Amino acid sequence: MKKIALIIGAIIIIILIAGGVMLYRLAGMAHNFEKEILQATTVDLTKIKDGIFSGSYGNFVVSVSLEVTVKNHQIAAIVIKNQNCGKGYEARETIERIIKAQSPKVDAVTGASSSSRCIMIAVDRALKDGLRYQ
């Protein structure tokens, strides 16, 4: 009986430690997203020539790599090449919002804010990459 109690106790301790590590990582992910979003600047599209520029971002459980097409100094298209997130949390509406606003700084999709932020940061990085080729 003591062995069973010890085994159950050890399992509970392992679960609590794993849960604590998971919560710590999720809090770190949220902090990193906020830091990256705050550092994102509005890129002057008039300084970017036509082209397709790659951007990516990932943090813990969410990641995305994409391509941004700039045509006539406007964001013409955004194509997601690879995305890791939970099913139903793709936040594809973020792409439409970015194209409409002509800026990666848009409102996040409700219920998929991490995926939305990931897309915004990746688009910002792609546009900044476009500035380097001028």
Buried (B, 14 or more C-beta within 10 A) or exposed (E): EEEEEEEEEEEEEEEEEEEEEEEEEEEEBBEBBEEBBEEBEEBEBEEBEEBBBBBBBBBBBBBBBBBBBBEEBEBEEBEBEEBEBEEEBBBBBBBEBBBEEEBBBBEBBEEBBBBBBBBBBBBBBBBBBBBEEE
